[in-house]
Amino acid sequence: MNVEHATEGISVNDPVNLGNSVEFTMRQLAEEVAGLCGREVQVRYCPLPQDDPRQRQPDITRAQNMLWWSPSISLREALVKTISYFAERMEGTLQVAEAKGT
């Protein structure tokens, strides 16, 4: 989910989960991002912090009931938008760095 998509649902003072209710692993996410960026990744497994959630699937029932909100784009679509956003920002940063000779 990207910020633009997430902010569509913000209009209530109570905590409301926004996200995609389709669960995926962090490995799946890393591989999807890497594939969209044309990169290969080596996943390294580390011990989880004690308070790390075992399930990363938000319950968006409150968002649906209170805000009549549901995700309107897929994870892949959101990642494409997010990657494009940062690629544009990084390109501008690289151009500034090159102009300064750094």
C-alpha positions as MATLAB code, in Angstrom:
seq = 'MNVEHATEGISVNDPVNLGNSVEFTMRQLAEEVAGLCGREVQVRYCPLPQDDPRQRQPDITRAQNMLWWSPSISLREALVKTISYFAERMEGTLQVAEAKGT';
ca = [
       0.000    0.000    0.000;
       1.325    3.444   -0.747;
       0.673    6.658    1.165;
      -1.648    8.101   -1.459;
      -3.814    4.997   -1.311;
      -3.704    4.752    2.501;
      -4.780    8.330    3.129;
      -8.044    7.777    1.287;
      -9.349    6.104    4.441;
      -8.230    8.591    7.103;
     -11.146   10.539    8.555;
     -11.754    8.991   12.012;
     -10.071    9.613   15.390;
     -10.166    5.966   16.518;
      -7.438    3.523   15.450;
      -8.299    1.924   12.113;
      -6.133   -0.563   10.233;
      -5.565    0.301    6.605;
      -3.862   -2.173    4.384;
      -4.371   -5.140    2.187;
      -6.016   -8.111    3.842;
      -4.096  -10.518    1.590;
      -1.305  -12.007    3.706;
       2.183  -12.502    2.294;
       5.563  -13.267    3.808;
       8.400  -10.774    4.067;
      10.328  -13.038    1.691;
       7.522  -12.805   -0.866;
       7.516   -9.022   -0.477;
      11.300   -8.798   -0.894;
      11.191  -10.987   -3.992;
       8.324   -8.969   -5.493;
      10.134   -5.652   -4.921;
      13.391   -7.082   -6.281;
      11.642   -8.412   -9.376;
       9.955   -5.081  -10.073;
      13.316   -3.338   -9.665;
      15.089   -5.855  -11.902;
      17.328   -6.995   -9.066;
      18.168  -10.239   -7.348;
      18.149  -10.435   -3.574;
      19.649  -12.765   -1.052;
      17.293  -13.125    1.865;
      18.922  -13.362    5.260;
      16.910  -14.716    8.150;
      17.489  -13.112   11.547;
      15.940  -13.810   14.932;
      12.670  -11.933   15.331;
      12.236   -9.330   18.074;
      10.057  -10.571   20.934;
       7.206   -8.217   20.040;
       7.298   -8.933   16.302;
       3.866   -9.893   14.951;
       3.670  -13.432   13.619;
       0.828  -12.507   11.318;
       1.018   -9.545    8.964;
      -2.545   -9.446    7.767;
      -4.398   -6.388    9.059;
      -8.004   -6.714   10.076;
      -9.573   -3.971    7.978;
     -13.127   -4.602    9.204;
     -13.284   -1.245   11.040;
     -12.118    0.604    7.943;
     -14.764   -1.156    5.891;
     -17.543   -0.571    8.433;
     -16.687    2.924    9.704;
     -15.234    4.455    6.556;
     -16.708    2.294    3.796;
     -13.101    1.827    2.708;
     -11.407   -1.168    1.116;
      -8.143   -1.436   -0.810;
      -8.737   -0.502   -4.416;
      -5.376   -1.543   -5.866;
      -3.305   -4.696   -5.583;
      -0.010   -4.995   -3.751;
       1.801   -5.172   -7.090;
       0.140   -1.969   -8.330;
       1.015   -0.189   -5.081;
       4.625   -1.373   -5.304;
       4.922   -0.173   -8.903;
       3.670    3.280   -7.850;
       5.951    3.373   -4.815;
       9.027    2.235   -6.754;
       8.300    4.784   -9.495;
       7.920    7.536   -6.903;
      11.280    6.794   -5.286;
      13.017    6.230   -8.633;
      11.974    9.736   -9.711;
      13.209   11.218   -6.408;
      16.513    9.349   -6.583;
      17.070   10.385  -10.191;
      16.699   14.026   -9.184;
      19.086   13.474   -6.266;
      21.651   11.867   -8.552;
      21.428   14.765  -10.979;
      21.991   17.274   -8.146;
      24.959   15.237   -6.850;
      26.486   15.075  -10.344;
      26.086   18.835  -10.791;
      27.902   19.412   -7.492;
      30.661   17.004   -8.546;
      30.047   14.529   -5.711;
];
